[in-house]
Each structure stands twice: as C-alpha cells, then as structure tokens.
Amino acid sequence: MTHADLGCQRLQQLPDSVAAEVLDAVLYLEQKQRPGGDAPERRPGSAKDQVWTACLG
C-alpha cells in the first residue's frame, strides 16, 4: 500500500472540517514545491518612495 493510499484511507475517516484543513495543507505544500511559486520577482530598489520609517528621537 502506498503513502497516497494510506492517506486517502485516513482522510476519509476525518470530519469534513478537518479534511478541508488537510487539503489546504496539501495545496500549500504543492505550491511550495513549484519553482518560483506565485511570488513576484524581487528587485533591489523596487519599493523606493513607497516605504518610510519614522525617526524616533
């Protein structure tokens, strides 16, 4: 029996609300495995004039 088979068996025994959380976790792990994911490309200086910090003193 494969890990997928065991996972399906156990998943079917869970309440729907918990199974939904498991699905969210699986989707997160799939996204994490994709090269680049959905994150935009980061470039130095791309937030210029968009971010400020308060001076304390």
N, C-alpha and C positions, 0 to 999 in steps of 0.2 A: 504494500500500500504506500502511495506517495505522500509527501507532505501536503500536497493540494487536496488529496482525498481525505486525509485526516482533518485538515482544516475545514473542509466542506461539512463533514460529519458533525464536528463540534459547533460550527456556525449555525447549523440547522436546529441545534438544541437551545440556542440563546433566544432571549426575548427580542422582539423587533428593535426596540430602542438600543439595546446593546449591540445587535448585529449592525445597525446603522453606524455606530461608533467604530466598529471594526472595519467597515467599508471605508469610512473616512481615513482611517489609518493606512489602509492598503493603498488608497488613491494618493495619499501623501508620499508614501514610500515609492510608488511608481514615478511620481513627479520628481522626486529627489534623485532618481536613477538616470533621468534624461539629461544628456549633456546640455548645460546652459539653463535648463528649466525654463520658467517663464520670466525670469529676472531680466530686466533690461540691461544692456551693456553699460558698464560703468566707465566714465571718462573723468580724468582729473580736471577740476575746474568747472564741471557741468552745473554746479549749484551756485556759481558766482552770482552775487546780488540777490539771491533767493533766501539766504540764511544769514541771521545776525545773532550775535551774542550780546548780552547785557554786561556792561562793565560794573563790577562791584567795587566799591572803594570809598 
